[in-house]
Amino acid sequence: MRWLLTVAIILIIIGIVGLGVINFYAFVPAQPGVTRVPVRGPGTPRPSGSFTSNGEQIFFTGTSSRDTITTTGGPVWFQMHGGGCATCHGPDGRGGQVVMMGSFRAPDITYKTLTSQEHGNGRPYTDDLIKRAITRGIDSNGEHLSRNMPRWQMSNSDLNDVITYLKTLDP
């Protein structure tokens, strides 16, 4: 019986080491111009890989055609697997999806909703407040957003591209 326990422990250790190696090589951070395929929530279609704009590419993949984009915070699975806005907020930006391994529902981030009173957060967002929410995780009232929201480090050009893309989404 003791040999069975020893074999089980050895197999568990091999499995853990194997997962570490797979994570190290499979989830390489995105480089400029490289599109990584993110893990997506239920019902999120996989984009074709050809995007009509840099903002659309960032929205779906979390990668830019010109700069490296990194994140801090957010759920552990997101830090490991990456993704873009659509991963949680859906391909149409309307939210409502339960975030993977959690009970948090991502909100509607269409431009029309964010810049109106409909978003239910009091003060409407401006472009600068949207940028602050994306990069610092602070809502239009100055309160911290959920810890499920990654804090994105991206250039002002990329932020402008994302906002331009959000304007194309129909709520």
N, C-alpha and C positions, 0 to 999 in steps of 0.2 A: 504494500500500500504506500509505503514511503517513496518508492521510485515513481509512482504515479503523480504524487504531489510535486516531486522534483521536476518531472517532465512538464507538468502544467505550468510551473513557475518559469521554466526556461522558454516555453512557447509564448507566454505572456510577454516576457522581456523582448523576445524576438519581434513580436507584433508591435510593441511600442516603438522599438528602434525603427522598424520598417515604416510605420506611420510618420515618424520624424523625418526620415529620408524622403519619403514621398512628398510631404509638405514642403521640404526645403527645395526640391527640384521642380515640383509641379506648380507652385504658386509664386513664381518669380515676379517681383514688382514690375509694373508697366513702365516702359520707356517711351519717350516722345514718338508719336506716330505708330505705336503698337497697340492693337486692340486686343484686350484680353476678354475672354468670355466669362461674364460673371455668373454667380449662382443667382437664380431669379426666384421670386415668390410665385405662388400658385397663379396660373393664368397669364403670366407674363410671357409674350411670345419672344422668341430669340430673334434679334434683328439680323438682317442679312449680312451685315459687315460693311456694306456701302452706305454711308450716311450722307445726307444732303448738306450738312453743316457740321462744323466743329462742335457747336452747342448740342446738336442731336447726338453726336458721338459721346460727348461727356455725359449726357443724360442717361444713355443706355449702358455705357461701359465704364465710366469713371476715368477714362483716359482722354488725353488731348492729342490733336494732330500736331501740336507745336511745342508743348511743354509737359514736363512730368507733373502729375498731380498726386499728392499724398493725402492721407487722412490720419487724424488722431481720434480716439474715442470710437464710439459706436459699439455694436455688439461684437463679441469675440469672433463669431462666424464671419462677420463682414470684414474684420481685420485680416482674417486668414484667406478668404476667398475673393474679396473685392466686389466690385459691381459699381453701378451708377445709381442715379436717382430712381430710375425705373425699377430697380431691384425691390424697393420698398413702396414707392409711391405709384407704381404701375406704369404701363407704357403710355397711358394717356395723362398721367400726372394727377389723377383724381383721387388717389389714395384709397383708403378703405381696406387695404390688404393687411392681414395680421402678419406682423414681422416674424420671420422664421425663429423658432424656438423661443417664442415670447407671447405676450397677450396684448402688446401695443399695436394699435391700428395707425398706420401712416396717414397723415392728413392730406387733403387736396392741396396741391401746390401749383395749380394752374395760375397764370398771371392774373387773369380776371378775378379769380377768387381771392388771391392774396391781396390785391390792391383794392378790394371792396370790403364792406362791413360783413360780408357773408362768411368770412373765415372764422367768425366767432371769437376772435381774440381781442376785440376792442379796436385798437388803432389799425387802420389799413397800412399795408407795407408800401414803401417806396422802393425804387431800385437799390438805393443805398442800404435800406433795412433788409432787403432780401440778401444782399451780399453779406451783411453782418450775420444773418441767420445761417447762411451756408458756411462761412468761415469761422465764426465764433460761437455759434449755437445759441444766439440770443434773439428772442422774438421781437415783434414790433412794439411791445410794451416794455421792453428791457428785461424781461424774465428769461431765465435759462430754459432752452428747449429740452426735451427728453434726452436722456443719455443714449437713447437708441439712434439719435441723429449724429452721424460722424461730423467732425469738424474738418472741412476740406481746405487744404492749402493749395491754392491755385492763383495764377496771375490775374490781374484785373481784366486783361483781354479775354481770358477763358471765362471769367465771371460774367462779362458782358455777353459772351456767346451763349452761355446758359440762359441768361435772362431773355435774350432775343428768342431762343428756342421755346422757353416757357410761354412767351406771347403767342406762339403758333398753336398751343394746345387749347382745344375747345372744351370748356368746363361742361 
